[in-house]
Amino acid sequence: TCQLGEKTMTEIWFGDDAEELKDCTLIELCQLIKLDELFITQCVEYGIAQVAGRQTSDWTFQAPAVVRIQKAWRLQRDLDIHISGLPLILELLDEREALQYQVAVLQHKLRGWEE
């Protein structure tokens, strides 16, 4: 069963407890995040989200996949981006986030050397 615990999707999205969302089937995920099954299926087909299971009836989604699907949906909705362009955009956003993290770590180290 798809478990969300006591958290809302907003708390899962912004919090560190994303692992609380576990083992959602496709149908449960559609109901939980209120997205169309076709969009979620396309996200899997285009490599936007990873799933466990071979057939759609066996698919289970973990929190990282759910967050990624939600990001993809907002990009498509807000910027009218075709589904085929979403994987590249999400990859670039991930790289940007990783670089921002690296900069923050280096700035922290630099402050330590300056003292």
N, C-alpha and C positions, 0 to 999 in steps of 0.2 A: 504493500500500500504506500501511497504517496504521503509522506509525513512532513508537516510543516512545523510541528511542535506548537509552541505558543507564539512564534514569530509571525509577523506579517511579511508579505513579499517586499515591502519597503525596507523592513529591518534586515531581511536576508540580503537585499541588494546593497545596502550601505554598511552592513555590519560585518564582523569577522566570523559569524556563526553560519556561514553559507552551507557548511556540511550538514546542518540540520535538515535540509531538504534532500531527501533520499528516495531513490527508487520510484519515481513517478512514471506511470505508463503514459502513453500518448494521450489517451482519453482523459486521464486524471490531470495531466499537464494542461490540456486545452481548457478544462474547467477551472483550474487553479489560476492560470494567468490570463484567461479569457482571450485566447488567440485561436484562430482558425487552424484546423488540422492540416490543411493544405500548406499553409505557410510554414508550420513546424516541420512537416515532411520535406519541404523544399530546403529548409535550413540544414537538415541532415544530408540530403542529397548533394548540396553544394559544399558540404564540409564546414559549415558554420558551427554546427553543434555535433558533438560526439555522443553516441548512444551505445548502450549494451544491448545485444540481441540482434538477430539477423533479419527477422521479418518485423514489419510494423507492429504486429500484434504482440511481439515479444520485446519491443523496445522499452528500455528504462532510461530515465534521465536523471542525472545528478545536478547539483546546484550550479557548477560552472557552465554546463550546457544551458540551463534555464536563464542564467544571467546573460549569456551570449545571444540567445534567441531574443530576449527582451531588447538588448541593444540593437540587434538587427532590425527588429520591428520598428523601433523609434527612428532609426536612420531611414528606413523605407517610408515610413509615414510622414516624417517631418521634412525630409529632403527629396522624396520621390525617387529614390535610388532603386534601380532594377536589382532583383535578387542576385543576379550573376555578378554584380559589382560589390556586393556586401562582403564576401570573404576577404577581398583585398583591402577594403576600407577598414574592416575590423582588425586585420593583421597590422596595418599601419598604426591604428590607434593603440594596439597592444605594444608595438615597438616604441611609440611615443611615451606611453606610460612607463615602460621599462627604463627608458632613457631619463625620464624625470626622476625616477627612483634613484638611479645611479648618480645623477647630479646632486640630489639631496644627501646621499651618503657621502659623496666627495666633499660637499660643503661642510658637513658635520666634521669630517676628518680634518679639513683645513682649519676650522675654528679651533680644534684641539691643538694643532701645531702652532697657531698664532698666539696661544696663551702662554 
